[in-house]
Amino acid sequence: MNNIFYNIISIVIGIILIVFGIIELIRHNKSMGIISLIHGILFIGFGTYGFFVPKEYEFITVLSMLALAVTMIFALLLTKTIKKS
């Protein structure tokens, strides 16, 4: 239960990404919209899962949130690079 901060922040980031994904789908940027929706759902999933994980395995949820953040940054950079060319 030590990682309450990370779990709440993960849920908030997930909600923000879902809203961003819906806006991108409305703007007809389907690839970024779908990627954002998937990452948003996963952030919310790991954030809620973190409340139920035993204390000795809490680091797994934090590492998975970090991995999601890194893949989302790569996706943002990759789609911007593809659009410019």
C-alpha angles and dihedrals in degrees: 000000000000094000097064090123093055092046094051093045090049091054091048092049089048092054091048091050092049091052090046090049092051091049091050091050089052089051088054094247093132100170095054091041094054093044090050093048092050093048091046093053091047092049090052090046094052091043093055093039089056090066092061102041118106116253096253091058100046092105090067093064092047091050091048090051089051091050091050091050092051093048090048091053090049090049092051092049093044096051091047090051092049093049092053094055 
